[in-house]
Amino acid sequence: METINRLSATDERIAPARIRSLPMAAGVAALGLVVGVTLGVAVAAASPPVVAGALVGLAVMAAIVVEPRIGIAAFIAVACLLPFAVVPVSLGPVKPTLVDLTLLPVLIVWVIRVLADPNRRLYGSGVDVQVLLFVASCIVSFILGTAYHTTTSDVRLFGELLSAIIFFFSAVQCVRDLRTIRRLLLALVLGGVLAALIAIVLYYLPAGTSTAVLASLSRFGYPSSNILQYNPGTTIQRAIGTSIDPNILGATLMTCGVLVVGLLGIPRPRWQSVLLLGALAPILVALLLSYSRGSLIGFLAGCAVIATLRDRRLWLVGAVLLAAVLLSPSLRESTFVTHLQSGLEVRDQAAAMRLGEYKDAMRLISEYPIFGVGFGEAPDVDLYIGVSSIYLLLAEQVGIVGLSIWLWAIGSVLLRAVRHVLEVDDESTHLAATCLAALVAMLVAGAFDHHFVDMNFPHVVAMVWLIVGLLMVTLDRRVRTATNGA
């Protein structure tokens, strides 16, 4: 009997170890399948670049299986540098994008780990119910919208949109310490600097050379012609970088620029502060060259949040810069300032088009107010989906119901974050204020642009929900009190 008891005790000790090994075994099995399929496709394509790219991709996949947070860093790199790149060979009926190949593996790995290990806990964020309800409202509106007109492309894009929103849960489950949050924010800053430098170089190269460089990416899904962008009705070129759209570039640089300003307030060695200041320079230059008025206003709003909640000296810096613009004729009459002024006064073609979009959007919303018209095409020939405002676009697609749930989710995040920043004073407060400022910048810029919720730009949507996820992690008492060396 004593021997049997000892064997039973041994089995109880071994069982958890076996259970814990299941996620790794499942991950290795999944990785083996991906290796076989990818290499098979690459060899069939008989293309050395494809083979090399497949091997690099497999190395990243292997790293994600071991550590899902690497996948979050990989997404940041792709979102900043090659946001619209697709795999140059078909894997089944579609060509997945690089964004897909960074978002989905992170989700799959942590879900497999949770399912395979009953001892692994799920972490709550405080807004999980709201986010899940918003996802459900999107699905309901999409299903109802299929009665009007939905293509295979719409289904794929809608799946990417859901993947981008669910990225919020990936961030909450995989990032559980302040050091990782800080590193991911710095990764965003680095990505923004590289994106800015690429945009600046392409902007100042001859137009033919810039077009040829960007057209070389056509095998990866980028356009091959009519690439460069100009202000409507003018010959003023706008910086686009590898984001192709100047407003998409502006949104990326706006977010990264606000993060730099926020991170500057965290106590650190002087040489690191100097590097952050140096990083801010190309980001601001490229942001101005993009002529994205919404992104600039969003950047200023984000800086105002940091100035109000963390460092009021920034208000003095802003006042000095404003005085310099007002008192200097060369600055006051610069192309960007006049472009911004004409937009605020609705004196140019782009601003007039926005007003027309707002009017048409209100008409569509009034006819389909409850659940919207979904994510395909509008049901009537005299209506269309598309408006330069995330709030009106959401109302068009998911109706007042979906918009209300989204506002509930985002409003809950903002209230929790503001309360934390005002009431708590520890190392998490700076990171929370930084993420909060970036989120506010997106919400303000979203009043003038649509890509923060648009399924055609899943990397921007995922970046919004990544910031929201990281913000909620900083508010978690368990993360703040843990000894993690952050």
Buried (B, 14 or more C-beta within 10 A) or exposed (E): EEEEEEEEEEEEEEEEEEBBEBBBEBBEEBBEEBBEEBBEBBEEBEBEEBBEBBBEBBEBBBBBBEEBBBBBBBBBBBBBBBBBBBBBBEBEEBBBBBBBBBBBBBBBBBBBBBEBBEEBEEBEBEBBBBBBBBBEBBEBBBEBBBEBEBEEEBBBBBBBBBBBBBBBBBBBBBBBBBEBBBBBBBBBBBBBBBBBBBBBBBBEEEEEEBBEBBBEBEBBBBEEEEBBBEBEEBEEBBBBBBBBBBBBBBBBBBBBBBBBBBBBBBEEEEEEBEBBEEBBEBBBBBBBBBBBBBBBBBBBBBBBBBBBBBBEEBEEEBEEEEEEEEEEEEEEEBEBBEBBEBBEEEEBEBBEEBEEBBEBBBEBBEEBEEBBBBBBBBBEEEBBBBBBBBBBBBBBBBBBBBBBBBBBBBEBBBEBBBEBBEEBEEBBBBBBBBBBBBBBBBBBBBBBBBBBBBBBBBBBBBBBBBBBBBBBBBBBEEBBEEEEEB
